[in-house]
Amino acid sequence: MRYLTILLWIASLVAVPTVAAAQNAAEQATIGHATALEELAARPLEEAVAEFEANRFGESFKAQTTAEGRRSLLAEIRAIAEASGGVALMGDVDGVTMVFDGADGTRTVRFTPEAEAPYGIASLEILEPEAPMVLTLATLEQQVDDFVAEAGGHGLVFVMRDGEILLEKGYGMANAAMGTPITAETVFDTGSRPIDYTVAAILLLAQQGRLSRSDTLADHFEGVPADRAGITIEQLMTGRSGFPDFPANDSDWDSDLGWIDRTEFERRSWAVPLLFEPGSQDVHSHWAFGLLAAIVERVGGQPYAAFLRQNFFDPAGMTRTGDYGDALGLNVTDFAEGHGNQRGLPNIPPNWGPTSWLVLGSGGMVSTLGDLQRFYAYLLSGAVLDEEHQSWFADRRAQLDGTDRGTELFSFNTPDYRTQAYIFLTSGGPGHMRRIIRPMIDLLAPRPPENSGG
């Protein structure tokens, strides 16, 4: 039974020409490879081998390996997938890392696609398992200290179990040049966490009767092509829309920060080829949440940021949450520098320009530990969403968000939020966080053994 699936696409999945059509074809092929590897557990081995040999293995990979070796490799990955409870996908410019989360720990599979069409698998390997981290209450602080140090030493960690705070600690510098340490009040880039804001906005509009999750794109936009006119809000929310992951193309100087307005975003939404027939697959898409943000503006009758501010942020007391390019009336030293791709000096969100529709609805925002906690508490308070519409958030949830400017954010909570963890890192690079995800969940809220009768 799958209980934890984390999707993290930090950068372009593959190194391909920056022509939009080529990007789309490469992304579609790469997602198809990842999906097929994850779904090996559900297929007869010989059937899967035949499909990979015919449609997925690149000629260069076949030339360097034997048919029996490839079959053996797929058989081992199939066993890993079969024992898995979920998979985290981490894409970078060189390929895709798949971390399968099983009862006995994690196993990692990595593949790279070919740089040219048809983008077949150029390499595929099972990485040697790392020694599993096992967190304990007695040694938690020292273990977290070591983990953050290994990541470069900059971050913030909060851990609470059954209402008791076990650890709340800042590490390193928010602004090294000015000697400002990271504290619980430091403002961080929150990666893809605004997806939750967009979902909350859609749920509120649904609760108010102003839209339905069964509404289609054609219900809210003019001139939608026939192949996507029937895509529903529900499909946009659940990864079943068929839209690619991000709307950036070769005209954008940066895939996150390049400026486009809503009109251009909507134009691209009707022109881009879909990855699959809507409803036929489940593949995460930031683009889909951009479309949901556009629906929020159209139905809500005000800019997305204003809708969030009026309905969630101000009532919840979230004074340190907002868009890139907005200093929020704070000092430069209140923001944590990212130790990734440099976009200004210091490398902080107020220097990155206004939030573009390349990411609006699924990114391009900042917040603090306290503000994020206030947001979820407000959603479950009954003051804004009724019990039916709270249910999206009233569940055991693990989330991982990141950006190529250096921030990773992990959070975990039980349905009552009395047990929760937040880890912000501004150094260490993509993928470092995964080492602590499963150990932290096992420490705070281990699942009962299968067939335990509990």
Secondary structure, 3 states (H helix, E strand, C coil): CCCCCEEEECCCCCCCCCCHHHHHHHHHHHHHHHHHHHHHHHCCHHHHHHHHHHHCECHHHHHHCCHHHHHHHHHHHHHHHHCEEEEEEEEECCEEEEEEEECCEEEEEEEEECCCCCCCEEEEEEECCCCCCCCCCCCHHHHHHHHHHHCCCCEEEEEEECCEEEEEEEECEEECCCCEECCCCCEEECCCCHHHHHHHHHHHHHHCCCCCCCCEHHHHCCCCCHHHHCCEHHHHHCCCCCCCCCCCCCCCCCCCCCCCCHHHHHHHHHHCCCCCCCCCCCCCCHHHHHHHHHHHHHHHCCCHHHHHHHHHHHHHCCCCCEECCCCCCCCHHHECCCCCCCCCCCCCHHHCCCCCCCCECCECEEECHHHHHHHHHHHCCCCCCCHHHHCCCCCCEEEEEECCCCCEEEEEECCCCCCEEEEEECCCCCCCCHHHHHHHHHHHCCCCCCCCCC
